[in-house]
Amino acid sequence: MCDGQGRPVRLHLTAGQVSDFKAADVLLADLSDETEEVIGHRGYDSNRIRLSLAERNITACIPPKKNRKSKPPYNWCGAPTGLELRDR
């Protein structure tokens, strides 16, 4: 996970076959109260992640997976390679 300037702030290694969203709980667990937006790639698109962020008033800027039946609203915020935080 990187901050808004692209500097690494958190790292969590998993096995290669582990889905991105399964590791997201660890990365998103103790976000700063200043975090206003989390930017991620499609691998982080899950209802659980979106709900967890919404409960903390954090905007999820994550494009929906192509096979998602109900696509949530999405505003393009950049092209991340992982997770990025934007603080208030």
C-alpha positions as CSV (number, residue, x, y, z in Angstrom):
1,M,0.0,0.0,0.0
2,C,1.3,3.5,-0.9
3,D,0.4,7.0,0.3
4,G,-0.9,9.7,-2.0
5,Q,2.6,10.4,-3.2
6,G,3.4,6.8,-4.1
7,R,5.6,6.1,-1.1
8,P,5.1,2.6,0.4
9,V,3.5,2.7,3.8
10,R,2.4,-0.9,4.4
11,L,3.3,-4.3,2.9
12,H,1.6,-7.7,3.3
13,L,3.0,-10.7,1.4
14,T,0.9,-13.6,0.4
15,A,1.3,-16.7,-1.7
16,G,1.0,-16.1,-5.4
17,Q,-2.4,-17.8,-5.8
18,V,-4.1,-15.8,-3.0
19,S,-6.6,-13.3,-4.3
20,D,-5.8,-9.6,-3.7
21,F,-9.0,-8.9,-1.9
22,K,-8.3,-11.6,0.7
23,A,-5.1,-9.7,1.8
24,A,-6.9,-6.3,1.8
25,D,-8.3,-6.8,5.3
26,V,-4.8,-6.7,6.7
27,L,-3.8,-3.7,4.7
28,L,-7.0,-1.7,5.4
29,A,-7.3,-2.7,9.1
30,D,-5.7,0.4,10.7
31,L,-6.1,3.2,8.2
32,S,-5.5,6.7,9.5
33,D,-8.5,8.8,10.4
34,E,-7.1,11.2,7.7
35,T,-7.7,8.7,4.9
36,E,-10.4,9.9,2.6
37,E,-9.9,7.8,-0.5
38,V,-8.5,4.3,-1.3
39,I,-7.6,3.7,-4.9
40,G,-7.2,0.1,-6.0
41,H,-7.3,-2.0,-9.2
42,R,-10.0,-4.5,-10.1
43,G,-8.5,-7.2,-7.9
44,Y,-9.7,-5.3,-4.8
45,D,-13.3,-5.1,-6.0
46,S,-15.5,-6.8,-3.4
47,N,-18.6,-5.8,-1.5
48,R,-16.9,-6.5,1.7
49,I,-14.0,-4.1,1.0
50,R,-16.4,-1.4,-0.3
51,L,-18.7,-1.7,2.8
52,S,-15.7,-1.6,5.2
53,L,-14.5,1.6,3.6
54,A,-18.0,3.2,3.4
55,E,-18.5,2.5,7.2
56,R,-15.4,4.7,7.8
57,N,-16.5,7.4,5.3
58,I,-13.6,6.5,3.0
59,T,-14.3,6.6,-0.8
60,A,-13.5,3.4,-2.6
61,C,-12.0,4.3,-6.0
62,I,-11.9,0.8,-7.4
63,P,-13.1,-0.2,-10.9
64,P,-15.7,-3.0,-10.9
65,K,-14.6,-6.4,-12.1
66,K,-15.7,-7.0,-15.7
67,N,-17.9,-10.0,-14.6
68,R,-19.7,-8.1,-11.8
69,K,-23.5,-8.2,-12.4
70,S,-24.3,-5.0,-10.4
71,K,-21.6,-2.4,-11.0
72,P,-21.2,0.2,-8.3
73,P,-20.5,3.8,-9.4
74,Y,-16.9,4.5,-10.2
75,N,-14.9,7.6,-10.9
76,W,-11.6,7.0,-12.4
77,C,-8.9,8.3,-10.0
78,G,-5.7,7.0,-11.8
79,A,-4.3,3.7,-12.7
80,P,-2.9,2.1,-9.6
81,T,-0.9,-1.1,-9.5
82,G,-2.0,-1.9,-5.9
83,L,-3.6,0.1,-3.2
84,E,-3.0,3.8,-2.7
85,L,-4.3,6.1,0.1
86,R,-5.3,9.7,-0.2
87,D,-5.4,11.7,3.0
88,R,-7.6,14.7,3.9
